[in-house]
């Protein structure tokens, strides 16, 4: 059919496996774009970093040789340091807080910091807050003392665990299960979805629902590509992006509840005094906050 032959194809890269959170969100976005553009635009999705590592893919978007990519705040901080702000521990209280801020002035400010780097934020996706698993009960930050824990590569987050007396270790995500099984690593932190998918509950008996860290997951488009679209098409992409984002946050809330329920059947789940953890994190955050005064002023 002639309508299809005229369709403009854009490539979208994301790090999730097929059927994973970013894959579902990317498909939702693609569906909205195709629908809103009447089939003029088709998004071809490449899952599981098929087009290269996160860094390679972002460099390609920045150069205009790749159209779209799902990435994360810690990687974008290498391009624009202001993105480090949203990686601070205990910055957000829940998914609604994240949605309100990232789809508001804070998100717009952060997006603006990427434009001279050749990137434009179309949307924010979601993968849930991070929680701690271990083979001993964790209630307070002091319970982390001496514990060998794998923490994602976010400097303020690592500093918080180190300040609690934990021994922060570097283990790749793909090797984490084995490290926990062998005891070379005793604890880790990840969103419910990852803890369930990777079956960490088989090698960890406790989960402490700290929700200590949230990773922003923007969908970025090549700025060159975005600038080349008509005003009408730019608005359409942003509208599809916002709808996909709202869908993503709702999906995260639904699946988080379901994943938590599943994990409660597999391990002992602890709900700590989160205020106590927030106060502890505030001491760590204080040394970083001076870098992010503009961003902090926009946080609701």
Backbone bond lengths (Angstrom), bond angles and torsions (degrees), N, CA, C in turn:
res aa  C-N    CA-C-N  psi(-1)  N-CA   C-N-CA  omega(-1)  CA-C   N-CA-C  phi
1 X - - - 1.462 - - 1.514 108.67 -
2 X 1.321 116.45 139.47 1.463 121.03 -171.38 1.521 112.28 -64.86
3 X 1.332 117.25 -30.34 1.480 120.16 -179.93 1.526 110.18 -59.41
4 X 1.338 116.27 -40.56 1.459 120.06 -177.59 1.524 112.62 -71.40
5 X 1.330 116.49 -37.01 1.463 118.59 -178.16 1.523 110.42 -66.74
6 X 1.320 116.90 -25.65 1.464 120.06 -179.44 1.529 112.67 -86.89
7 X 1.322 117.00 -7.97 1.469 119.51 -177.01 1.527 111.15 -61.79
8 X 1.323 115.09 142.57 1.466 121.49 177.27 1.526 107.05 -93.89
9 X 1.331 116.81 123.45 1.467 120.86 -179.00 1.520 111.79 -97.26
10 X 1.321 116.22 131.14 1.468 121.97 174.57 1.524 108.07 -116.65
11 X 1.338 115.76 143.05 1.469 120.56 178.69 1.524 110.27 -96.16
12 X 1.334 115.97 134.17 1.467 121.97 177.74 1.524 108.37 -123.44
13 X 1.328 116.76 125.22 1.467 121.97 178.51 1.531 109.89 -107.35
14 X 1.343 116.47 138.73 1.471 118.82 173.53 1.528 109.53 -143.86
15 X 1.353 117.61 160.42 1.466 120.50 -173.73 1.525 116.45 -87.56
16 X 1.315 118.20 -6.37 1.465 121.66 -173.18 1.533 111.18 -83.60
17 X 1.328 116.04 154.61 1.471 120.08 174.15 1.527 108.14 -69.03
18 X 1.315 117.19 162.22 1.469 119.42 176.89 1.522 108.24 -61.26
19 X 1.334 115.34 133.50 1.466 119.78 -178.09 1.514 112.66 88.27
20 X 1.347 116.87 -8.44 1.469 121.51 177.32 1.522 110.34 -76.09
21 X 1.356 117.24 173.43 1.467 120.63 -175.24 1.535 114.31 -53.76
22 X 1.337 117.74 -48.03 1.475 118.40 -177.31 1.514 111.62 -69.70
23 X 1.328 116.06 -28.68 1.458 120.19 179.10 1.532 109.06 -66.83
24 X 1.327 116.11 -46.24 1.472 120.66 179.82 1.531 110.25 -62.67
25 X 1.336 116.05 -41.42 1.463 120.79 -178.61 1.530 111.16 -69.37
26 X 1.325 116.15 -39.51 1.470 120.88 177.60 1.523 110.30 -63.60
27 X 1.335 115.86 -40.56 1.467 120.48 179.31 1.524 110.55 -65.91
28 X 1.328 115.92 -38.17 1.467 120.62 178.01 1.538 109.00 -63.04
29 X 1.323 116.24 -45.38 1.461 121.63 179.22 1.528 110.20 -61.11
30 X 1.350 116.80 -45.86 1.470 122.23 -178.72 1.532 110.60 -60.81
31 X 1.322 114.73 -41.75 1.471 121.33 179.98 1.540 110.09 -63.20
32 X 1.330 116.43 -43.77 1.471 121.36 179.84 1.530 111.82 -65.34
33 X 1.334 116.18 -41.29 1.471 120.85 179.84 1.532 110.28 -63.78
34 X 1.329 115.56 -45.55 1.461 120.10 -178.26 1.534 110.20 -63.46
35 X 1.326 114.84 -42.58 1.464 121.49 -179.30 1.540 111.01 -65.79
36 X 1.340 115.76 -49.30 1.476 120.07 -176.44 1.522 113.00 -69.39
37 X 1.349 116.27 -27.82 1.472 119.17 -178.95 1.526 111.24 -94.09
38 X 1.336 116.64 3.20 1.463 120.75 -179.42 1.520 111.63 62.20
39 X 1.340 115.94 32.95 1.471 120.47 177.55 1.519 114.13 86.00
40 X 1.333 116.58 3.41 1.477 119.73 179.71 1.530 110.72 -66.91
41 X 1.355 115.44 -37.29 1.467 119.67 -179.24 1.524 110.79 -116.37
42 X 1.333 115.88 135.18 1.460 122.50 176.31 1.526 107.93 -123.78
43 X 1.311 116.23 130.55 1.472 120.84 179.35 1.523 108.85 -101.14
44 X 1.330 116.50 118.95 1.466 121.39 176.70 1.528 107.78 -94.18
45 X 1.336 116.00 122.05 1.464 121.41 -173.13 1.527 112.08 -98.34
46 X 1.332 114.73 130.86 1.464 121.79 177.73 1.525 107.57 -116.18
47 X 1.349 115.91 107.54 1.467 121.68 -175.75 1.529 111.96 -84.82
48 X 1.328 114.24 169.60 1.472 123.08 170.01 1.534 114.37 52.39
49 X 1.336 116.04 42.91 1.475 121.34 178.12 1.526 113.28 53.25
50 X 1.350 116.33 34.10 1.472 120.64 -177.37 1.528 112.50 -60.96
51 X 1.337 117.26 -24.56 1.475 119.70 -177.75 1.538 112.47 -97.17
52 X 1.326 116.55 6.21 1.470 119.10 179.10 1.513 111.59 131.66
53 X 1.328 115.56 172.83 1.469 121.51 179.57 1.528 109.60 -65.16
54 X 1.326 116.57 165.75 1.465 121.73 178.68 1.537 111.41 -53.52
55 X 1.328 115.67 -44.31 1.473 119.90 -179.68 1.528 111.91 -64.98
56 X 1.331 116.33 -44.52 1.471 120.84 -179.38 1.527 110.82 -62.67
57 X 1.316 114.87 -42.79 1.458 121.24 -178.40 1.538 110.68 -65.03
58 X 1.335 116.36 -42.68 1.473 119.47 179.69 1.521 111.74 -67.36
59 X 1.321 116.03 -38.13 1.472 119.06 175.87 1.528 109.61 -60.29
60 X 1.323 116.68 -40.07 1.472 121.51 179.65 1.537 111.11 -65.44
61 X 1.335 117.19 -41.14 1.479 120.75 177.62 1.535 108.91 -64.22
62 X 1.319 115.06 -44.09 1.464 121.88 179.98 1.534 111.54 -59.29
63 X 1.342 116.18 -37.38 1.475 121.71 -179.79 1.521 112.58 -84.09
64 X 1.344 115.83 -11.21 1.463 119.26 -179.52 1.518 113.44 85.11
65 X 1.357 117.20 12.05 1.473 119.86 179.22 1.538 111.60 -94.06
66 X 1.343 116.51 -6.83 1.468 121.37 171.91 1.529 106.34 -133.44
67 X 1.337 116.34 144.96 1.465 120.47 -172.55 1.523 114.26 -80.54
68 X 1.347 116.09 -53.38 1.468 120.75 -172.72 1.527 111.42 -141.47
69 X 1.345 115.84 147.74 1.466 119.64 175.98 1.520 110.74 -151.39
70 X 1.335 115.39 143.20 1.468 121.09 173.10 1.523 106.04 -92.64
71 X 1.334 116.40 129.95 1.459 120.29 -177.61 1.519 109.71 -138.17
72 X 1.341 117.37 -164.33 1.467 119.58 -179.87 1.518 111.32 -138.54
73 X 1.341 115.72 160.88 1.467 120.53 -173.64 1.530 112.81 -59.08
74 X 1.355 117.75 -37.37 1.472 119.01 -177.04 1.529 111.20 -65.36
75 X 1.334 117.07 -32.56 1.470 120.16 178.52 1.531 110.09 -76.94
76 X 1.347 116.77 -38.90 1.475 119.86 179.16 1.530 111.85 -67.33
77 X 1.340 116.75 -25.27 1.478 120.42 179.29 1.531 111.19 -62.47
78 X 1.340 116.51 -21.14 1.469 119.99 177.36 1.535 110.58 -72.97
79 X 1.332 115.61 -24.93 1.476 120.97 178.75 1.523 110.82 -91.68
80 X 1.332 115.74 -40.41 1.468 121.73 -179.05 1.527 107.32 -140.62
81 X 1.351 118.04 105.89 1.468 121.56 -172.29 1.531 114.60 -56.89
82 X 1.339 116.97 -22.45 1.471 120.26 -179.78 1.529 112.57 -58.74
83 X 1.334 116.04 -25.60 1.471 120.12 179.61 1.526 111.87 -64.91
84 X 1.326 117.03 -17.64 1.469 120.70 177.75 1.522 112.00 -61.73
85 X 1.330 116.29 -24.99 1.470 120.68 -176.97 1.528 112.12 -57.84
86 X 1.351 116.46 -46.57 1.474 118.92 -175.27 1.529 112.61 -72.64
87 X 1.332 116.96 -4.96 1.458 120.60 176.10 1.521 113.37 -93.11
88 X 1.344 117.64 -1.36 1.471 119.66 -179.78 1.535 110.22 -63.65
89 X 1.345 117.16 138.81 1.464 119.75 178.95 1.528 112.27 -60.14
90 X 1.316 115.78 142.03 1.474 123.15 175.18 1.527 114.10 58.33
91 X 1.335 116.62 28.45 1.463 119.36 178.75 1.529 110.68 -73.55
92 X 1.333 115.20 -37.59 1.469 120.66 -177.22 1.527 111.23 -112.36
93 X 1.327 116.06 147.98 1.463 120.72 -178.37 1.520 113.52 -89.95
94 X 1.321 116.15 -37.20 1.469 119.67 -177.80 1.526 109.13 -161.82
95 X 1.328 116.22 179.98 1.465 121.78 -176.10 1.535 111.56 -61.99
96 X 1.337 117.44 -37.04 1.470 119.91 179.53 1.534 111.10 -64.69
97 X 1.327 115.97 -37.16 1.466 122.37 178.23 1.536 109.19 -63.07
98 X 1.327 115.96 -42.79 1.472 121.98 179.18 1.531 110.00 -63.84
99 X 1.324 115.91 -48.92 1.466 122.72 -178.82 1.532 110.53 -56.60
100 X 1.317 115.54 -49.41 1.469 121.78 -177.55 1.532 111.70 -60.27
101 X 1.336 115.86 -40.21 1.463 120.25 -177.29 1.528 113.79 -80.91
102 X 1.333 116.92 -45.60 1.461 119.00 -177.13 1.527 111.54 -73.95
103 X 1.341 117.24 -31.32 1.462 119.62 174.88 1.531 110.68 -91.33
104 X 1.314 116.18 19.60 1.464 121.53 179.17 1.521 111.24 -125.83
105 X 1.342 116.09 -148.06 1.481 121.11 -174.95 1.522 113.47 -64.20
106 X 1.334 116.26 -36.46 1.470 119.14 -178.81 1.534 110.16 -63.73
107 X 1.326 116.46 -46.45 1.469 120.88 178.91 1.517 112.17 -61.89
108 X 1.341 116.09 -39.90 1.475 120.68 179.96 1.536 110.49 -65.52
109 X 1.328 115.88 -40.06 1.471 121.55 178.42 1.540 110.01 -62.40
110 X 1.338 115.93 -46.43 1.470 120.20 -179.09 1.528 111.23 -65.37
111 X 1.328 115.90 -40.13 1.468 119.97 177.79 1.526 110.08 -59.92
112 X 1.327 115.89 -42.72 1.469 121.06 -179.70 1.517 113.06 -58.37
113 X 1.334 116.07 -29.91 1.470 120.47 -178.54 1.532 112.49 -73.18
114 X 1.336 117.06 -11.21 1.471 120.12 -178.74 1.520 112.61 -99.73
115 X 1.334 116.29 -12.07 1.461 118.38 -171.48 1.527 113.67 -62.40
116 X 1.336 116.50 -37.54 1.477 117.06 178.43 1.533 110.63 -79.00
117 X 1.337 116.85 -1.39 1.471 121.46 175.40 1.532 109.20 -100.82
118 X 1.336 116.64 7.70 1.464 120.65 175.92 1.513 115.52 83.26
119 X 1.374 115.91 18.15 1.470 118.63 -178.75 1.523 111.54 -128.34
120 X 1.330 115.02 149.87 1.457 121.21 179.40 1.533 107.85 -134.45
121 X 1.337 117.69 127.15 1.470 120.33 -179.50 1.526 109.97 -79.78
122 X 1.317 115.36 120.06 1.467 121.56 -179.99 1.526 110.16 -91.66
123 X 1.344 116.22 -31.75 1.454 119.27 -170.79 1.522 110.58 -164.12
124 X 1.340 116.25 163.82 1.460 121.18 172.63 1.526 109.27 -118.70
125 X 1.336 115.70 124.22 1.459 120.66 175.64 1.529 108.49 -97.28
126 X 1.327 116.39 -177.70 1.466 119.36 -170.72 1.524 112.14 -149.15
127 X 1.349 116.37 141.12 1.464 120.31 177.44 1.528 111.89 -133.57
128 X 1.326 118.40 11.25 1.468 120.61 175.77 1.515 114.38 88.92
129 X 1.325 114.63 166.95 1.470 122.51 -179.96 1.524 110.26 -83.34
130 X 1.333 115.18 159.06 1.462 121.22 -178.61 1.533 111.19 -94.43
131 X 1.333 115.37 141.86 1.462 122.68 179.71 1.525 109.07 -132.36
132 X 1.323 115.81 162.84 1.466 120.91 -174.99 1.530 111.55 -98.99
133 X 1.322 117.17 135.86 1.467 120.27 169.61 1.524 108.06 -119.45
134 X 1.342 115.70 149.14 1.463 121.34 -178.79 1.522 109.13 -159.88
135 X 1.334 115.55 176.89 1.464 119.43 175.74 1.518 111.14 -102.47
136 X 1.326 115.66 12.34 1.461 119.90 172.34 1.522 107.26 -136.23
137 X 1.305 115.68 161.25 1.457 120.40 -177.99 1.529 110.63 -70.45
138 X 1.324 116.13 129.29 1.477 120.89 177.10 1.531 107.05 -116.63
139 X 1.312 115.92 120.53 1.474 120.08 176.03 1.520 111.85 -117.83
140 X 1.338 115.54 -41.31 1.473 121.41 -175.86 1.529 109.53 -123.53
141 X 1.333 118.38 163.66 1.474 119.56 177.47 1.527 112.05 -57.14
142 X 1.325 117.44 -31.76 1.473 121.74 -178.97 1.537 112.07 -63.83
143 X 1.340 116.08 -24.78 1.470 120.10 179.19 1.531 112.62 -69.09
144 X 1.335 115.84 -10.51 1.476 120.01 -179.66 1.524 112.20 -83.98
145 X 1.322 117.35 -11.05 1.474 121.86 -175.10 1.525 112.12 -51.82
146 X 1.330 114.89 125.20 1.465 121.33 176.89 1.518 115.60 78.31
147 X 1.328 116.77 -2.19 1.464 120.77 -176.52 1.532 111.00 -82.22
148 X 1.328 116.93 129.84 1.469 121.10 177.10 1.528 107.62 -81.55
149 X 1.315 116.47 109.43 1.467 120.57 -174.12 1.523 111.99 -124.58
150 X 1.312 115.12 138.84 1.473 120.44 174.98 1.522 107.72 -89.87
151 X 1.331 115.66 123.74 1.470 122.12 -178.14 1.524 108.81 -123.83
152 X 1.337 117.21 141.98 1.463 119.66 178.84 1.535 110.58 -59.87
153 X 1.320 116.90 159.77 1.469 120.99 -174.51 1.525 111.96 -79.75
154 X 1.321 114.47 71.47 1.464 120.86 176.85 1.523 104.17 -127.83
155 X 1.339 116.69 118.04 1.463 121.07 -170.23 1.535 114.32 -57.96
156 X 1.358 119.20 -51.04 1.471 118.43 179.68 1.533 113.11 -61.03
157 X 1.330 115.74 -34.91 1.462 120.76 -179.95 1.530 110.49 -66.54
158 X 1.316 115.51 -45.84 1.469 120.13 178.05 1.521 110.77 -62.04
159 X 1.345 115.03 -38.63 1.473 119.71 179.26 1.534 110.13 -63.34
160 X 1.326 117.03 -40.47 1.469 120.50 179.96 1.531 110.77 -60.71
161 X 1.347 116.77 -46.13 1.472 120.26 -179.81 1.532 111.10 -66.14
162 X 1.332 115.74 -39.10 1.466 120.28 178.82 1.528 110.16 -64.13
163 X 1.327 116.36 -41.93 1.469 121.17 178.96 1.527 111.87 -64.36
164 X 1.340 116.47 -24.29 1.466 120.55 177.89 1.531 111.04 -83.40
165 X 1.337 115.35 -1.77 1.471 119.23 178.24 1.517 114.49 92.59
166 X 1.338 116.72 5.47 1.466 119.80 178.47 1.522 109.66 -77.18
167 X 1.317 115.50 158.42 1.468 121.04 175.96 1.530 106.06 -102.80
168 X 1.330 115.80 105.64 1.469 120.23 -176.20 1.527 109.91 -80.09
169 X 1.337 116.34 124.68 1.471 120.29 -178.31 1.525 111.25 -114.64
170 X 1.338 114.59 154.89 1.463 121.43 176.71 1.516 108.91 -99.15
171 X 1.313 116.23 110.36 1.462 120.77 175.04 1.518 105.55 -134.32
172 X 1.347 117.60 132.83 1.465 118.27 179.26 1.523 108.40 -69.04
173 X 1.314 115.94 151.05 1.465 122.08 -176.75 1.530 110.88 -56.55
174 X 1.341 115.26 -39.28 1.476 119.55 -177.75 1.533 112.36 -67.70
175 X 1.341 117.13 -23.31 1.471 120.60 -178.01 1.529 113.04 -102.60
176 X 1.341 115.15 2.42 1.464 119.70 -173.08 1.526 113.85 -65.24
177 X 1.326 117.48 -43.39 1.473 120.55 -179.31 1.533 110.19 -55.00
178 X 1.326 114.83 -48.58 1.465 120.14 -178.05 1.536 111.57 -63.60
179 X 1.329 115.98 -40.08 1.470 120.21 179.31 1.533 111.00 -63.34
180 X 1.323 116.34 -37.84 1.472 120.74 178.54 1.535 110.12 -70.99
181 X 1.307 114.85 -37.98 1.469 121.01 179.77 1.530 110.66 -64.46
182 X 1.333 116.24 -41.80 1.471 121.88 -178.70 1.529 112.43 -80.70
183 X 1.357 115.47 -17.26 1.462 119.14 -179.60 1.527 113.65 84.77
184 X 1.343 117.43 4.63 1.472 119.90 176.13 1.530 108.62 -67.85
185 X 1.332 114.20 -20.02 1.451 121.93 174.80 1.531 104.12 -132.99
186 X 1.353 117.80 135.01 1.468 119.16 -173.35 1.521 114.14 -104.97
187 X 1.313 115.90 -16.89 1.465 120.00 -176.10 1.518 109.00 -152.31
188 X 1.340 116.39 165.73 1.467 120.42 178.15 1.522 107.99 -156.59
189 X 1.336 115.79 172.47 1.468 119.60 177.30 1.517 109.06 -138.88
190 X 1.345 114.91 132.06 1.462 121.64 -177.41 1.523 109.78 -161.58
191 X 1.324 117.95 163.06 1.465 119.44 173.16 1.530 110.78 -67.54
192 X 1.335 116.05 157.62 1.469 122.08 178.78 1.531 111.65 -47.07
193 X 1.343 116.21 -46.67 1.471 121.06 -175.37 1.523 111.38 -56.76
194 X 1.339 117.00 -43.75 1.472 120.88 -179.29 1.525 111.56 -69.72
195 X 1.347 115.86 -38.97 1.472 120.74 -179.34 1.531 109.12 -62.83
196 X 1.330 114.74 -39.41 1.466 119.82 178.77 1.534 111.48 -72.52
197 X 1.338 116.67 -50.89 1.472 121.02 -177.08 1.526 112.39 -57.96
198 X 1.340 115.28 -42.21 1.469 119.81 -176.17 1.530 112.38 -88.40
199 X 1.341 116.07 3.27 1.478 121.90 177.40 1.532 113.29 55.59
200 X 1.335 116.53 37.19 1.471 119.35 179.05 1.529 111.14 -63.09
201 X 1.338 116.36 -22.03 1.473 120.31 179.29 1.537 111.99 -63.35
202 X 1.331 116.49 -18.31 1.475 119.30 177.81 1.530 111.25 -72.66
203 X 1.329 115.96 -24.48 1.471 120.40 -176.15 1.540 112.55 -121.62
204 X 1.343 116.60 10.35 1.468 122.18 177.59 1.530 108.07 -139.49
205 X 1.332 116.68 134.45 1.472 119.01 -175.94 1.525 114.45 -95.85
206 X 1.327 116.99 -22.26 1.465 120.18 -175.52 1.520 112.41 -123.73
207 X 1.326 115.21 146.37 1.468 119.93 171.12 1.526 108.05 -130.78
208 X 1.313 115.46 128.00 1.463 121.72 178.42 1.534 107.46 -106.72
209 X 1.343 116.52 115.96 1.466 121.28 -175.21 1.539 110.08 -82.48
210 X 1.330 114.34 76.62 1.467 121.16 -178.82 1.528 112.15 -81.29
211 X 1.346 116.47 -28.51 1.473 120.95 -172.36 1.534 108.64 46.37
212 X 1.331 115.09 48.23 1.464 120.47 -170.37 1.521 113.82 -79.82
213 X 1.327 116.11 -17.73 1.462 117.15 -176.81 1.511 110.05 -149.02
214 X 1.322 114.54 144.76 1.453 120.49 177.76 1.523 107.42 -126.73
215 X 1.317 116.53 134.91 1.464 120.18 177.07 1.522 108.47 -105.93
216 X 1.336 116.62 122.58 1.471 120.55 175.52 1.526 107.60 -75.38
217 X 1.327 116.18 138.79 1.472 121.22 -174.75 1.533 110.31 -125.06
218 X 1.333 117.34 77.64 1.463 118.74 -177.14 1.533 113.84 -76.74
219 X 1.321 113.99 149.72 1.465 121.93 170.42 1.524 104.50 -99.57
220 X 1.336 116.59 113.93 1.465 119.96 -178.33 1.522 110.95 -106.05
221 X 1.328 113.83 145.93 1.467 120.75 178.50 1.527 107.98 -116.54
222 X 1.316 116.08 151.47 1.463 119.88 174.43 1.528 108.31 -59.74
223 X 1.331 116.58 127.78 1.472 121.40 -178.30 1.531 110.05 -63.24
224 X 1.307 114.67 -37.62 1.472 121.14 178.95 1.533 109.97 -59.80
225 X 1.329 114.61 -44.23 1.460 120.95 179.43 1.534 110.60 -65.38
226 X 1.339 115.34 -47.31 1.468 120.31 -179.10 1.533 110.68 -60.24
227 X 1.341 115.92 -44.81 1.473 120.84 -179.32 1.524 112.09 -63.45
228 X 1.331 115.92 -26.95 1.468 120.30 -178.54 1.528 113.51 -80.99
229 X 1.341 116.69 -8.13 1.468 119.99 179.40 1.529 110.27 -82.30
230 X 1.320 116.10 155.61 1.469 119.63 175.33 1.526 107.89 -68.45
231 X 1.322 117.76 158.28 1.465 122.01 179.66 1.531 110.36 -55.42
232 X 1.321 115.34 -37.51 1.462 121.73 -179.50 1.536 110.72 -64.90
233 X 1.346 115.56 -44.36 1.464 119.82 179.80 1.535 111.67 -70.33
234 X 1.338 116.14 -35.57 1.473 119.18 176.13 1.526 109.70 -59.55
235 X 1.331 115.72 -46.16 1.471 121.21 179.89 1.524 110.49 -62.54
236 X 1.336 116.16 -39.38 1.462 121.17 -179.63 1.543 110.74 -63.73
237 X 1.345 116.54 -44.86 1.462 120.22 179.15 1.528 110.96 -62.64
238 X 1.335 116.57 -41.14 1.461 120.08 -179.63 1.526 111.49 -68.41
239 X 1.317 115.79 -36.11 1.463 120.79 178.24 1.541 109.74 -66.60
240 X 1.333 115.91 -44.94 1.473 120.76 176.98 1.527 109.50 -62.07
241 X 1.339 116.30 -39.30 1.466 121.72 178.78 1.516 112.22 -61.94
242 X 1.334 116.15 -45.36 1.470 120.24 -179.30 1.532 110.95 -65.76
243 X 1.318 116.08 -42.55 1.480 119.27 178.69 1.525 110.79 -64.22
244 X 1.326 116.54 -40.37 1.476 120.39 178.68 1.527 109.73 -65.00
245 X 1.335 116.64 -37.13 1.460 121.72 179.29 1.523 110.56 -65.39
246 X 1.329 116.98 -47.03 1.475 120.93 179.48 1.537 109.26 -60.56
247 X 1.339 115.77 -39.83 1.463 120.75 177.79 1.525 109.46 -62.88
248 X 1.341 116.10 -43.31 1.468 121.66 -177.95 1.525 111.78 -61.94
249 X 1.339 116.96 -42.63 1.468 119.95 -179.34 1.528 110.87 -68.31
250 X 1.318 117.34 -38.70 1.467 120.35 177.61 1.530 110.21 -66.91
251 X 1.322 115.44 -42.22 1.468 121.41 178.91 1.530 110.04 -60.55
252 X 1.338 116.13 -41.16 1.469 120.84 179.76 1.524 110.77 -63.22
253 X 1.330 116.14 -40.50 1.473 119.47 179.71 1.531 110.19 -64.24
254 X 1.331 115.69 -45.03 1.466 120.64 -179.02 1.532 111.40 -63.77
255 X 1.327 116.23 -48.35 1.467 119.06 -175.87 1.520 111.82 -73.27
256 X 1.355 117.22 -31.17 1.460 120.07 177.42 1.524 110.30 -60.32
257 X 1.323 116.59 -44.72 1.466 121.48 -179.43 1.533 109.72 -62.43
258 X 1.318 115.16 -42.95 1.469 120.99 -179.07 1.538 111.10 -67.76
259 X 1.346 116.32 -42.98 1.470 120.54 179.58 1.525 111.47 -66.14
260 X 1.319 115.77 -38.94 1.458 119.05 179.14 1.528 110.07 -62.51
261 X 1.319 115.07 -44.86 1.468 120.45 -179.80 1.535 110.63 -59.56
262 X 1.325 115.30 -42.45 1.461 120.44 178.33 1.535 110.39 -61.55
263 X 1.335 116.01 -47.01 1.473 121.01 -177.19 1.527 112.05 -66.71
264 X 1.333 116.53 -29.69 1.475 120.33 177.28 1.533 110.42 -63.10
265 X 1.333 115.98 -25.94 1.461 120.28 177.42 1.520 112.56 -80.60
266 X 1.345 116.27 -11.02 1.468 121.06 -174.68 1.527 113.99 -110.93
267 X 1.333 117.06 -25.65 1.463 120.22 -175.15 1.529 110.06 -149.04
268 X 1.317 116.79 169.81 1.468 120.65 176.92 1.524 108.20 -81.96
269 X 1.319 115.86 120.72 1.466 120.57 -176.72 1.534 109.56 -104.10
270 X 1.316 115.07 126.53 1.472 121.85 -177.11 1.525 110.20 -113.51
271 X 1.329 116.57 131.88 1.466 121.28 172.63 1.527 107.47 -103.26
272 X 1.329 117.29 104.32 1.464 119.75 -175.63 1.533 111.68 -79.86
273 X 1.329 115.83 175.69 1.468 121.28 172.61 1.529 105.43 -78.05
274 X 1.317 116.76 99.80 1.467 121.14 -172.74 1.530 111.81 -66.86
275 X 1.342 117.38 -29.97 1.474 121.21 178.84 1.531 110.64 -61.39
276 X 1.321 114.74 -38.40 1.466 121.25 179.23 1.526 109.78 -61.68
277 X 1.344 116.16 -43.82 1.467 122.06 178.69 1.529 110.47 -66.83
278 X 1.318 116.33 -39.46 1.472 120.52 -179.69 1.523 110.93 -62.31
279 X 1.341 115.13 -42.26 1.478 119.76 178.58 1.517 110.15 -62.48
280 X 1.328 116.03 -41.67 1.462 120.62 179.48 1.532 110.12 -62.90
281 X 1.337 116.30 -44.37 1.466 121.15 -178.77 1.524 111.50 -66.14
282 X 1.336 116.59 -32.49 1.473 120.91 -177.99 1.531 111.03 -57.56
283 X 1.329 116.51 -34.26 1.476 120.44 179.19 1.530 110.14 -65.80
284 X 1.331 116.52 -41.09 1.470 120.98 177.92 1.529 109.96 -68.21
285 X 1.332 115.58 -46.92 1.470 120.86 -176.36 1.518 112.24 -60.14
286 X 1.336 116.76 -32.00 1.473 121.27 -175.98 1.531 112.04 -53.10
287 X 1.344 116.48 -36.91 1.479 118.79 -177.69 1.528 112.70 -75.19
288 X 1.336 117.34 -12.65 1.465 120.59 -179.43 1.529 112.44 -104.55
289 X 1.334 115.72 -25.86 1.460 119.81 -170.29 1.527 115.33 -60.02
290 X 1.340 116.69 -27.99 1.468 120.02 -179.96 1.533 111.72 -59.27
291 X 1.339 116.79 -25.57 1.475 121.52 179.74 1.521 112.28 -76.18
292 X 1.342 116.84 -15.15 1.466 119.89 -168.78 1.522 114.23 -125.79
293 X 1.340 116.70 34.34 1.479 118.50 -174.60 1.528 112.32 -62.84
294 X 1.338 117.77 -38.85 1.478 120.16 -179.68 1.518 110.90 -64.74
295 X 1.317 116.61 -46.58 1.456 121.18 -179.87 1.536 110.54 -62.97
296 X 1.330 115.76 -44.96 1.473 120.35 -177.91 1.524 112.17 -60.42
297 X 1.333 116.04 -34.00 1.470 120.28 179.96 1.528 111.81 -65.88
298 X 1.337 117.04 -22.23 1.473 120.74 -177.96 1.526 113.13 -94.42
299 X 1.330 116.01 -10.51 1.475 119.83 -179.23 1.529 110.55 -69.94
300 X 1.344 115.79 126.69 1.468 120.48 179.07 1.516 108.83 -78.81
